[in-house]
Amino acid sequence: MTRQRVLNNMLQDVVDVSGLHATGLNGQYPTSGAGMEMYYNPPTTSAVIQAYDRGGSAWRDLVINVRNLSVGLSTLLTSKLYIGAPAPSTPFLRLLTASGSLGIESPGEYLMLCSKNGIHVCGNAYWDGAGWYRYDTSVGSTLYIASAGGAQVYTAPAGTGTIPWQASASLTNTREFWMPATAWTTVTYQNGFTAQSGWGPVQYMRDSAGVVHFRGLLSSPASGWGHGTPAFTLPAGYRLGVEAGSPGPYHHFASLSDGMSLGGITIFGTGIFSPWLAAGSASTGSHWWDLSSIHYMSELAG
């Protein structure tokens, strides 16, 4: 340890430890050496602690092995923790590794994320201080918010610019799970099936409890259909939620038809909607089925 005289005739102790390189307020990082560095960085007005090998031009691991680690003071409510490049880079939170992955885990008991106003968990989304944006514009995004006695899930499709979040699901403080009800949608008919003459189109929708409903009379062609022949295929989000103990990814529903007690509908987990009069065999002739009695929990809530 050496002692030197500085401004105002004060004495300052300087400690030189092998592997530790430090500079003062001149804003220059250490010019050589490998090990931990400490210096003042004027562009971001921050004090920097890092492990960099100046001779080998390579980053080294910096391990802090302590019982408790505090960032900022308990009275300093504006303290922030940045992982990777600090603001104003965009996005400003980034783990600088080859894989780009960040893992936070507790192998012992609990992992707790706590805040006063809410917790946001994002998939393919980040907040830049003014709006939400996607990391990858070619895929959709998901946002989970826990706040104000409830939890909400928002989704958005792929795209550029700010993310237009749409409510997808919510868990309220009344312990009710709900989704925004969807509009009635006309099916895309397959294999010659149509709506019964004189009736409106066959349609489906999902209510706020996640239950899928149908309306309309479905009519078959005169021939070429049977059990397993798709009349239409339901899209993802409206397919059958398979319950524990179910014999398979399908379910048979009774349905009023012009064949009376012989009629029914089979809905498969793949979304195939198949009417029948005699299950397991081909059927002929034009027939109709009333779909208004068919209801089930969707794959989203089942």
TORKOL-4160 file (C-alpha; in steps of 0.2 Angstrom, whole numbers, padded with zeros to 4 digits, m for minus):
302
<pt num="1" X="0000" Y="0000" Z="0000"/>
<pt num="2" X="0006" Y="0017" Z="m0004"/>
<pt num="3" X="0001" Y="0034" Z="0001"/>
<pt num="4" X="0000" Y="0050" Z="m0010"/>
<pt num="5" X="m0006" Y="0068" Z="m0008"/>
<pt num="6" X="m0021" Y="0073" Z="m0018"/>
<pt num="7" X="m0032" Y="0089" Z="m0019"/>
<pt num="8" X="m0035" Y="0100" Z="m0004"/>
<pt num="9" X="m0018" Y="0093" Z="0004"/>
<pt num="10" X="m0027" Y="0077" Z="0008"/>
<pt num="11" X="m0019" Y="0060" Z="0009"/>
<pt num="12" X="m0025" Y="0045" Z="m0001"/>
<pt num="13" X="m0021" Y="0027" Z="0001"/>
<pt num="14" X="m0019" Y="0017" Z="m0015"/>
<pt num="15" X="m0020" Y="m0002" Z="m0013"/>
<pt num="16" X="m0013" Y="m0013" Z="m0028"/>
<pt num="17" X="m0019" Y="m0031" Z="m0027"/>
<pt num="18" X="m0013" Y="m0043" Z="m0040"/>
<pt num="19" X="m0028" Y="m0046" Z="m0052"/>
<pt num="20" X="m0037" Y="m0031" Z="m0047"/>
<pt num="21" X="m0036" Y="m0016" Z="m0058"/>
<pt num="22" X="m0044" Y="0001" Z="m0054"/>
<pt num="23" X="m0045" Y="0018" Z="m0061"/>
<pt num="24" X="m0052" Y="0034" Z="m0053"/>
<pt num="25" X="m0063" Y="0048" Z="m0060"/>
<pt num="26" X="m0052" Y="0051" Z="m0076"/>
<pt num="27" X="m0065" Y="0039" Z="m0085"/>
<pt num="28" X="m0051" Y="0027" Z="m0092"/>
<pt num="29" X="m0053" Y="0009" Z="m0090"/>
<pt num="30" X="m0037" Y="m0001" Z="m0086"/>
<pt num="31" X="m0026" Y="m0002" Z="m0101"/>
<pt num="32" X="m0019" Y="m0020" Z="m0097"/>
<pt num="33" X="m0019" Y="m0035" Z="m0086"/>
<pt num="34" X="m0032" Y="m0049" Z="m0083"/>
<pt num="35" X="m0044" Y="m0049" Z="m0068"/>
<pt num="36" X="m0057" Y="m0039" Z="m0060"/>
<pt num="37" X="m0058" Y="m0021" Z="m0066"/>
<pt num="38" X="m0066" Y="m0006" Z="m0057"/>
<pt num="39" X="m0068" Y="0011" Z="m0065"/>
<pt num="40" X="m0079" Y="0026" Z="m0068"/>
<pt num="41" X="m0088" Y="0027" Z="m0085"/>
<pt num="42" X="m0093" Y="0044" Z="m0090"/>
<pt num="43" X="m0105" Y="0040" Z="m0104"/>
<pt num="44" X="m0117" Y="0031" Z="m0093"/>
<pt num="45" X="m0112" Y="0040" Z="m0077"/>
<pt num="46" X="m0109" Y="0023" Z="m0069"/>
<pt num="47" X="m0096" Y="0015" Z="m0059"/>
<pt num="48" X="m0091" Y="m0002" Z="m0067"/>
<pt num="49" X="m0086" Y="m0018" Z="m0060"/>
<pt num="50" X="m0081" Y="m0031" Z="m0072"/>
<pt num="51" X="m0069" Y="m0045" Z="m0077"/>
<pt num="52" X="m0060" Y="m0043" Z="m0093"/>
<pt num="53" X="m0044" Y="m0049" Z="m0099"/>
<pt num="54" X="m0036" Y="m0034" Z="m0108"/>
<pt num="55" X="m0021" Y="m0044" Z="m0114"/>
<pt num="56" X="m0032" Y="m0058" Z="m0121"/>
<pt num="57" X="m0047" Y="m0047" Z="m0126"/>
<pt num="58" X="m0059" Y="m0059" Z="m0118"/>
<pt num="59" X="m0072" Y="m0058" Z="m0105"/>
<pt num="60" X="m0070" Y="m0069" Z="m0089"/>
<pt num="61" X="m0082" Y="m0075" Z="m0076"/>
<pt num="62" X="m0085" Y="m0064" Z="m0061"/>
<pt num="63" X="m0092" Y="m0074" Z="m0046"/>
<pt num="64" X="m0099" Y="m0066" Z="m0031"/>
<pt num="65" X="m0100" Y="m0079" Z="m0017"/>
<pt num="66" X="m0109" Y="m0071" Z="m0002"/>
<pt num="67" X="m0123" Y="m0075" Z="0010"/>
<pt num="68" X="m0134" Y="m0060" Z="0005"/>
<pt num="69" X="m0132" Y="m0048" Z="m0010"/>
<pt num="70" X="m0141" Y="m0031" Z="m0009"/>
<pt num="71" X="m0143" Y="m0020" Z="m0024"/>
<pt num="72" X="m0145" Y="m0002" Z="m0019"/>
<pt num="73" X="m0151" Y="0003" Z="m0002"/>
<pt num="74" X="m0168" Y="m0002" Z="0006"/>
<pt num="75" X="m0172" Y="0017" Z="0007"/>
<pt num="76" X="m0167" Y="0020" Z="m0012"/>
<pt num="77" X="m0183" Y="0015" Z="m0021"/>
<pt num="78" X="m0177" Y="0020" Z="m0038"/>
<pt num="79" X="m0163" Y="0006" Z="m0038"/>
<pt num="80" X="m0163" Y="m0004" Z="m0054"/>
<pt num="81" X="m0154" Y="m0020" Z="m0058"/>
<pt num="82" X="m0148" Y="m0022" Z="m0076"/>
<pt num="83" X="m0143" Y="m0039" Z="m0083"/>
<pt num="84" X="m0131" Y="m0036" Z="m0098"/>
<pt num="85" X="m0131" Y="m0020" Z="m0107"/>
<pt num="86" X="m0138" Y="m0005" Z="m0097"/>
<pt num="87" X="m0150" Y="0008" Z="m0104"/>
<pt num="88" X="m0151" Y="0016" Z="m0117"/>
<pt num="89" X="m0148" Y="0001" Z="m0128"/>
<pt num="90" X="m0163" Y="m0007" Z="m0136"/>
<pt num="91" X="m0169" Y="m0019" Z="m0129"/>
<pt num="92" X="m0159" Y="m0013" Z="m0114"/>
<pt num="93" X="m0160" Y="m0030" Z="m0104"/>
<pt num="94" X="m0150" Y="m0043" Z="m0112"/>
<pt num="95" X="m0140" Y="m0058" Z="m0106"/>
<pt num="96" X="m0123" Y="m0058" Z="m0115"/>
<pt num="97" X="m0121" Y="m0076" Z="m0119"/>
<pt num="98" X="m0120" Y="m0086" Z="m0135"/>
<pt num="99" X="m0137" Y="m0095" Z="m0131"/>
<pt num="100" X="m0146" Y="m0079" Z="m0126"/>
<pt num="101" X="m0154" Y="m0088" Z="m0112"/>
<pt num="102" X="m0157" Y="m0082" Z="m0094"/>
<pt num="103" X="m0161" Y="m0094" Z="m0080"/>
<pt num="104" X="m0167" Y="m0090" Z="m0063"/>
<pt num="105" X="m0170" Y="m0104" Z="m0051"/>
<pt num="106" X="m0171" Y="m0109" Z="m0033"/>
<pt num="107" X="m0166" Y="m0127" Z="m0030"/>
<pt num="108" X="m0170" Y="m0126" Z="m0012"/>
<pt num="109" X="m0188" Y="m0119" Z="m0009"/>
<pt num="110" X="m0195" Y="m0103" Z="m0016"/>
<pt num="111" X="m0193" Y="m0091" Z="m0030"/>
<pt num="112" X="m0202" Y="m0075" Z="m0026"/>
<pt num="113" X="m0205" Y="m0060" Z="m0038"/>
<pt num="114" X="m0213" Y="m0047" Z="m0028"/>
<pt num="115" X="m0219" Y="m0029" Z="m0032"/>
<pt num="116" X="m0231" Y="m0015" Z="m0027"/>
<pt num="117" X="m0240" Y="m0012" Z="m0043"/>
<pt num="118" X="m0239" Y="m0029" Z="m0053"/>
<pt num="119" X="m0228" Y="m0042" Z="m0061"/>
<pt num="120" X="m0226" Y="m0044" Z="m0079"/>
<pt num="121" X="m0220" Y="m0060" Z="m0087"/>
<pt num="122" X="m0217" Y="m0059" Z="m0106"/>
<pt num="123" X="m0214" Y="m0071" Z="m0120"/>
<pt num="124" X="m0206" Y="m0063" Z="m0136"/>
<pt num="125" X="m0209" Y="m0046" Z="m0129"/>
<pt num="126" X="m0200" Y="m0031" Z="m0120"/>
<pt num="127" X="m0204" Y="m0014" Z="m0114"/>
<pt num="128" X="m0193" Y="0000" Z="m0121"/>
<pt num="129" X="m0200" Y="0013" Z="m0109"/>
<pt num="130" X="m0213" Y="0019" Z="m0120"/>
<pt num="131" X="m0221" Y="0004" Z="m0128"/>
<pt num="132" X="m0221" Y="m0015" Z="m0130"/>
<pt num="133" X="m0211" Y="m0023" Z="m0144"/>
<pt num="134" X="m0207" Y="m0040" Z="m0151"/>
<pt num="135" X="m0189" Y="m0048" Z="m0151"/>
<pt num="136" X="m0194" Y="m0058" Z="m0166"/>
<pt num="137" X="m0207" Y="m0050" Z="m0177"/>
<pt num="138" X="m0211" Y="m0066" Z="m0186"/>
<pt num="139" X="m0220" Y="m0075" Z="m0172"/>
<pt num="140" X="m0233" Y="m0070" Z="m0159"/>
<pt num="141" X="m0231" Y="m0063" Z="m0141"/>
<pt num="142" X="m0238" Y="m0067" Z="m0124"/>
<pt num="143" X="m0240" Y="m0056" Z="m0108"/>
<pt num="144" X="m0245" Y="m0062" Z="m0091"/>
<pt num="145" X="m0248" Y="m0048" Z="m0078"/>
<pt num="146" X="m0252" Y="m0052" Z="m0059"/>
<pt num="147" X="m0259" Y="m0036" Z="m0051"/>
<pt num="148" X="m0273" Y="m0028" Z="m0042"/>
<pt num="149" X="m0280" Y="m0045" Z="m0035"/>
<pt num="150" X="m0281" Y="m0054" Z="m0051"/>
<pt num="151" X="m0271" Y="m0060" Z="m0066"/>
<pt num="152" X="m0272" Y="m0057" Z="m0084"/>
<pt num="153" X="m0265" Y="m0065" Z="m0100"/>
<pt num="154" X="m0263" Y="m0055" Z="m0116"/>
<pt num="155" X="m0258" Y="m0061" Z="m0133"/>
<pt num="156" X="m0254" Y="m0054" Z="m0150"/>
<pt num="157" X="m0250" Y="m0060" Z="m0167"/>
<pt num="158" X="m0233" Y="m0058" Z="m0177"/>
<pt num="159" X="m0230" Y="m0041" Z="m0184"/>
<pt num="160" X="m0220" Y="m0025" Z="m0183"/>
<pt num="161" X="m0221" Y="m0010" Z="m0173"/>
<pt num="162" X="m0229" Y="m0009" Z="m0155"/>
<pt num="163" X="m0238" Y="m0024" Z="m0149"/>
<pt num="164" X="m0257" Y="m0023" Z="m0150"/>
<pt num="165" X="m0261" Y="m0034" Z="m0135"/>
<pt num="166" X="m0278" Y="m0042" Z="m0134"/>
<pt num="167" X="m0285" Y="m0050" Z="m0118"/>
<pt num="168" X="m0284" Y="m0069" Z="m0119"/>
<pt num="169" X="m0289" Y="m0075" Z="m0102"/>
<pt num="170" X="m0291" Y="m0069" Z="m0084"/>
<pt num="171" X="m0291" Y="m0076" Z="m0066"/>
<pt num="172" X="m0300" Y="m0063" Z="m0055"/>
<pt num="173" X="m0301" Y="m0062" Z="m0036"/>
<pt num="174" X="m0318" Y="m0071" Z="m0037"/>
<pt num="175" X="m0308" Y="m0087" Z="m0043"/>
<pt num="176" X="m0317" Y="m0087" Z="m0059"/>
<pt num="177" X="m0308" Y="m0092" Z="m0075"/>
<pt num="178" X="m0314" Y="m0083" Z="m0090"/>
<pt num="179" X="m0309" Y="m0079" Z="m0108"/>
<pt num="180" X="m0317" Y="m0065" Z="m0119"/>
<pt num="181" X="m0331" Y="m0073" Z="m0128"/>
<pt num="182" X="m0328" Y="m0075" Z="m0147"/>
<pt num="183" X="m0340" Y="m0070" Z="m0161"/>
<pt num="184" X="m0350" Y="m0083" Z="m0170"/>
<pt num="185" X="m0340" Y="m0090" Z="m0185"/>
<pt num="186" X="m0346" Y="m0099" Z="m0200"/>
<pt num="187" X="m0338" Y="m0116" Z="m0203"/>
<pt num="188" X="m0328" Y="m0120" Z="m0218"/>
<pt num="189" X="m0338" Y="m0135" Z="m0225"/>
<pt num="190" X="m0329" Y="m0151" Z="m0232"/>
<pt num="191" X="m0333" Y="m0166" Z="m0242"/>
<pt num="192" X="m0350" Y="m0159" Z="m0249"/>
<pt num="193" X="m0358" Y="m0155" Z="m0232"/>
<pt num="194" X="m0368" Y="m0139" Z="m0231"/>
<pt num="195" X="m0381" Y="m0130" Z="m0220"/>
<pt num="196" X="m0398" Y="m0137" Z="m0221"/>
<pt num="197" X="m0408" Y="m0129" Z="m0235"/>
<pt num="198" X="m0419" Y="m0114" Z="m0227"/>
<pt num="199" X="m0408" Y="m0113" Z="m0212"/>
<pt num="200" X="m0393" Y="m0101" Z="m0208"/>
<pt num="201" X="m0375" Y="m0106" Z="m0209"/>
<pt num="202" X="m0368" Y="m0119" Z="m0197"/>
<pt num="203" X="m0358" Y="m0108" Z="m0184"/>
<pt num="204" X="m0347" Y="m0110" Z="m0168"/>
<pt num="205" X="m0341" Y="m0099" Z="m0154"/>
<pt num="206" X="m0332" Y="m0100" Z="m0137"/>
<pt num="207" X="m0340" Y="m0092" Z="m0122"/>
<pt num="208" X="m0331" Y="m0083" Z="m0107"/>
<pt num="209" X="m0330" Y="m0100" Z="m0098"/>
<pt num="210" X="m0321" Y="m0108" Z="m0112"/>
<pt num="211" X="m0336" Y="m0118" Z="m0118"/>
<pt num="212" X="m0338" Y="m0121" Z="m0136"/>
<pt num="213" X="m0356" Y="m0120" Z="m0144"/>
<pt num="214" X="m0364" Y="m0123" Z="m0161"/>
<pt num="215" X="m0379" Y="m0118" Z="m0170"/>
<pt num="216" X="m0387" Y="m0122" Z="m0186"/>
<pt num="217" X="m0393" Y="m0138" Z="m0195"/>
<pt num="218" X="m0379" Y="m0148" Z="m0204"/>
<pt num="219" X="m0383" Y="m0157" Z="m0220"/>
<pt num="220" X="m0374" Y="m0171" Z="m0228"/>
<pt num="221" X="m0371" Y="m0175" Z="m0247"/>
<pt num="222" X="m0381" Y="m0189" Z="m0255"/>
<pt num="223" X="m0367" Y="m0201" Z="m0254"/>
<pt num="224" X="m0348" Y="m0203" Z="m0251"/>
<pt num="225" X="m0348" Y="m0200" Z="m0232"/>
<pt num="226" X="m0348" Y="m0210" Z="m0217"/>
<pt num="227" X="m0341" Y="m0211" Z="m0199"/>
<pt num="228" X="m0325" Y="m0201" Z="m0198"/>
<pt num="229" X="m0328" Y="m0191" Z="m0214"/>
<pt num="230" X="m0325" Y="m0173" Z="m0209"/>
<pt num="231" X="m0339" Y="m0161" Z="m0212"/>
<pt num="232" X="m0328" Y="m0147" Z="m0206"/>
<pt num="233" X="m0312" Y="m0145" Z="m0195"/>
<pt num="234" X="m0312" Y="m0134" Z="m0180"/>
<pt num="235" X="m0297" Y="m0122" Z="m0178"/>
<pt num="236" X="m0285" Y="m0122" Z="m0163"/>
<pt num="237" X="m0293" Y="m0115" Z="m0148"/>
<pt num="238" X="m0310" Y="m0123" Z="m0152"/>
<pt num="239" X="m0305" Y="m0141" Z="m0151"/>
<pt num="240" X="m0310" Y="m0154" Z="m0139"/>
<pt num="241" X="m0302" Y="m0153" Z="m0122"/>
<pt num="242" X="m0298" Y="m0172" Z="m0118"/>
<pt num="243" X="m0302" Y="m0176" Z="m0100"/>
<pt num="244" X="m0293" Y="m0188" Z="m0089"/>
<pt num="245" X="m0300" Y="m0206" Z="m0091"/>
<pt num="246" X="m0306" Y="m0202" Z="m0109"/>
<pt num="247" X="m0305" Y="m0217" Z="m0121"/>
<pt num="248" X="m0295" Y="m0206" Z="m0134"/>
<pt num="249" X="m0294" Y="m0190" Z="m0142"/>
<pt num="250" X="m0312" Y="m0189" Z="m0147"/>
<pt num="251" X="m0330" Y="m0189" Z="m0140"/>
<pt num="252" X="m0347" Y="m0195" Z="m0147"/>
<pt num="253" X="m0361" Y="m0183" Z="m0145"/>
<pt num="254" X="m0380" Y="m0187" Z="m0147"/>
<pt num="255" X="m0388" Y="m0176" Z="m0160"/>
<pt num="256" X="m0406" Y="m0174" Z="m0165"/>
<pt num="257" X="m0407" Y="m0179" Z="m0184"/>
<pt num="258" X="m0419" Y="m0184" Z="m0197"/>
<pt num="259" X="m0413" Y="m0202" Z="m0193"/>
<pt num="260" X="m0420" Y="m0199" Z="m0175"/>
<pt num="261" X="m0411" Y="m0209" Z="m0162"/>
<pt num="262" X="m0398" Y="m0216" Z="m0175"/>
<pt num="263" X="m0389" Y="m0199" Z="m0177"/>
<pt num="264" X="m0374" Y="m0192" Z="m0168"/>
<pt num="265" X="m0358" Y="m0182" Z="m0170"/>
<pt num="266" X="m0340" Y="m0187" Z="m0167"/>
<pt num="267" X="m0328" Y="m0173" Z="m0163"/>
<pt num="268" X="m0309" Y="m0178" Z="m0164"/>
<pt num="269" X="m0295" Y="m0170" Z="m0155"/>
<pt num="270" X="m0288" Y="m0164" Z="m0171"/>
<pt num="271" X="m0303" Y="m0153" Z="m0174"/>
<pt num="272" X="m0312" Y="m0165" Z="m0186"/>
<pt num="273" X="m0331" Y="m0164" Z="m0184"/>
<pt num="274" X="m0339" Y="m0179" Z="m0191"/>
<pt num="275" X="m0358" Y="m0183" Z="m0191"/>
<pt num="276" X="m0365" Y="m0201" Z="m0193"/>
<pt num="277" X="m0381" Y="m0211" Z="m0193"/>
<pt num="278" X="m0373" Y="m0228" Z="m0191"/>
<pt num="279" X="m0356" Y="m0227" Z="m0182"/>
<pt num="280" X="m0342" Y="m0237" Z="m0190"/>
<pt num="281" X="m0350" Y="m0239" Z="m0207"/>
<pt num="282" X="m0353" Y="m0229" Z="m0223"/>
<pt num="283" X="m0369" Y="m0219" Z="m0224"/>
<pt num="284" X="m0379" Y="m0214" Z="m0239"/>
<pt num="285" X="m0393" Y="m0201" Z="m0243"/>
<pt num="286" X="m0395" Y="m0183" Z="m0238"/>
<pt num="287" X="m0398" Y="m0181" Z="m0219"/>
<pt num="288" X="m0397" Y="m0167" Z="m0206"/>
<pt num="289" X="m0391" Y="m0165" Z="m0188"/>
<pt num="290" X="m0396" Y="m0151" Z="m0176"/>
<pt num="291" X="m0380" Y="m0145" Z="m0168"/>
<pt num="292" X="m0388" Y="m0134" Z="m0155"/>
<pt num="293" X="m0386" Y="m0147" Z="m0141"/>
<pt num="294" X="m0367" Y="m0149" Z="m0143"/>
<pt num="295" X="m0357" Y="m0141" Z="m0130"/>
<pt num="296" X="m0339" Y="m0145" Z="m0122"/>
<pt num="297" X="m0324" Y="m0137" Z="m0114"/>
<pt num="298" X="m0312" Y="m0131" Z="m0126"/>
<pt num="299" X="m0293" Y="m0137" Z="m0126"/>
<pt num="300" X="m0289" Y="m0120" Z="m0118"/>
<pt num="301" X="m0300" Y="m0123" Z="m0103"/>
<pt num="302" X="m0303" Y="m0142" Z="m0103"/>
